């Protein structure tokens, strides 16, 4: 989580860490992108069964998106550990942000 937020800083974003939403969930980080709050969740091995998100993680992401109107960027641990250079990690987070922002109308 610290490494992901560090990379977010390196690309010029200013994430807030451990942010509690109005619905009571705590997000690993939030960002402001195009005047919209976006959540970042760094999902480690305990968030998965195999490579499928566990039900409680799915529920959290759905409720935050619907109740709090905060879209979530999920960073699965296996994606992150596959990135070896800072440039790869920066490209990864920027692509994740672009994916989420393209879905916001």
N, C-alpha and C positions, 0 to 999 in steps of 0.2 A: 504494500500500500504506500509506504514512504517513497519507494522508488518510482511508482507511477505518478504520485503527486510532484515529485522532483522533476520528472520529465515534462509534466504539464507546465511547471514553472519555466522550464528551459525553452518551451515554445511560446512563451509570452503570456500564458494564462495565469490567473491567480486563484487557485483552488482554495476553498475553505474546507478544512478537514473535520470529520466527525460531526456532521450537521444533523440536528434533529428536525424532522419535518413536523408540520402541523398535525399529521396523523399519528405521530409518535415514533415512527421508524427513524433509525440513525443511519445516515448514508456515509460511506467512506469519505466522499468529497462532493462538493458542488462547484459548478463553474457558472459564469455568466457568458453566454454566447448569443450575440445578436439580441441583447436585452432579455434573454430567456434563461431561467435557471435550468441547468442540466445536472443530473446526478451521476456520480461515478461510483461504481461498485467493483472492487477488486475481489473476484471470486476464487478463493483457494479451494483445495481438495475437499474440505468439509461441506462445501456448497453443492457437491455433485455426487451422483451415483453413477459411476463410470464417467461418461462425458455428458450426462443429462443433469440439468439443474434439479435439485431437490425441491419438493413441493413448497416448503417454507420460503425458499429463495424466490421461486416463481411468484408466490402470493405477495411477498414484499414488493417486488418490482411492479407487479400489476397495480397494487393498491397505491403505491407512491405515484405511479403514472396517472392513475385515474382520480384518486382523491386529492392528491397534492398538485396535480398537473405538472409533475416534474418527470420528463423523459429520462430514462436510465441508460447509461453506457456501461455495459458489462465487460469486464476485462478478465476472461478466464485465465487461470494460472498457467495452463499449458501454452497458450498463445504468447504470454509474456516471456516465459523462459526460453522460447524459441528465438526471441529477439536478442542479438548479442551486442549490437553496437548502439550507441546513443541515437544515431541517425535512424536506424530501424525502429527503435522505440518511439521516436518522435513521429515518424511516418505513421506508425500504427495508431497512436492516440489521435493524430489529426484525421486519419481515415475514419476512426470510430466516431469522432465528433461530426464529421461530414455526413456519415450515415444517419445519425440521429437527427441532425438539423434538416436533412432533406425530407424527413417524415413530418416535420412540424409545418403546419400551414399557417 
